[in-house]
Amino acid sequence: MAWISLIIAGICEMFGVVMINRVHKYRNWQSVMLLIVGFGASFIFLAQAMKTLPMSTAYAVWTGIGASGGAILGMFLYGEPKDLKRIVFIAMVLGAAIGLKLIS
C-alpha cells in the first residue's frame, strides 16, 4: 500500500508542476487553488508512504516521478524539446526510481 501511496504522491506532484505553469500563464485564483490542492495531496500521500518506506527511498522515488513526469508533460502539453538526450536522461531517472523499488 505504501508504494501505491507513493505513486499517487508522484502523480499529484506532476499535477502541481503543471499548475505552476498555469498560474504563471493565467494568474487567477482557480489556478492557485489547483496548485495548492495538487501539492497538498502530494505531501499527504508522501507522508502516508513514509510511514512504511524509508525516507530516503520515498523521497527519491517521489522526486523522480515528479521531475520526470513534469518533463514528459512539458514535452506533450507545452511543446518542450523531445530530443533523444532528454528522453535518455528521463529514462535514467525513472530507472533509478524503479531500482530503488526493487531493492526496498
C-alpha positions in Angstrom: 0.0 0.0 0.0 2.9 2.4 0.7 4.1 2.1 -2.9 0.6 2.9 -4.2 0.5 6.0 -2.0 4.0 7.0 -3.2 2.9 6.6 -6.9 -0.2 8.7 -6.2 2.0 11.3 -4.5 4.2 11.4 -7.6 1.2 11.9 -9.8 -0.1 14.7 -7.6 3.4 16.2 -7.8 3.2 16.2 -11.6 -0.2 17.8 -11.4 1.2 20.5 -9.1 4.1 21.2 -11.5 1.6 21.7 -14.4 -0.4 24.0 -12.2 2.7 26.2 -11.6 2.8 26.8 -15.4 -0.9 27.5 -15.4 -0.6 30.0 -12.5 2.3 31.7 -14.4 0.1 32.0 -17.6 -3.3 32.9 -16.2 -2.7 34.3 -12.8 -6.2 33.5 -11.5 -7.4 32.1 -8.1 -8.6 28.8 -9.6 -5.1 28.0 -10.8 -3.6 28.9 -7.4 -6.2 26.7 -5.7 -5.4 23.8 -8.0 -1.7 24.3 -7.3 -2.3 24.1 -3.6 -4.6 21.1 -3.9 -2.0 19.3 -6.1 1.0 19.8 -3.9 -1.1 19.4 -0.7 -2.3 16.0 -1.9 1.2 15.1 -2.9 2.6 15.8 0.5 -0.2 13.9 2.2 0.3 10.8 0.1 4.1 11.1 0.5 3.7 11.3 4.3 1.5 8.2 4.2 4.1 6.3 2.2 6.8 7.3 4.6 5.1 5.6 7.5 6.3 2.3 5.9 9.1 3.2 3.5 12.4 4.6 4.4 12.5 8.4 4.0 15.5 8.3 1.6 13.7 5.8 -0.8 10.3 7.5 -0.6 11.7 11.0 -1.2 14.0 9.8 -4.1 11.1 8.0 -5.9 8.7 10.8 -5.3 11.1 13.4 -6.6 11.9 11.1 -9.6 8.3 10.7 -10.5 7.6 14.4 -10.2 10.7 15.6 -12.1 10.5 13.1 -14.9 6.7 13.3 -15.2 6.9 17.1 -15.2 9.4 16.9 -18.0 7.3 14.5 -20.0 4.2 16.6 -19.5 6.1 19.6 -20.6 7.0 17.9 -23.9 3.5 16.9 -24.7 1.5 19.8 -23.3 3.8 22.8 -23.9 5.9 21.8 -26.9 9.2 21.5 -25.0 12.0 19.8 -26.9 11.7 16.0 -27.3 15.3 15.3 -28.3 16.9 11.9 -27.6 19.3 13.2 -24.9 16.4 14.5 -22.8 14.5 11.2 -23.2 17.5 9.2 -22.2 18.1 11.1 -19.1 14.4 11.0 -18.1 14.6 7.2 -18.6 17.6 7.1 -16.3 15.7 9.0 -13.5 12.8 6.6 -13.9 15.2 3.6 -14.0 16.8 4.8 -10.7 13.3 5.0 -9.1 12.5 1.5 -10.3 15.8 0.3 -9.0 15.0 1.7 -5.5 11.7 -0.1 -5.6 13.4 -3.4 -6.5 15.9 -3.2 -3.6 13.4 -2.0 -1.0 
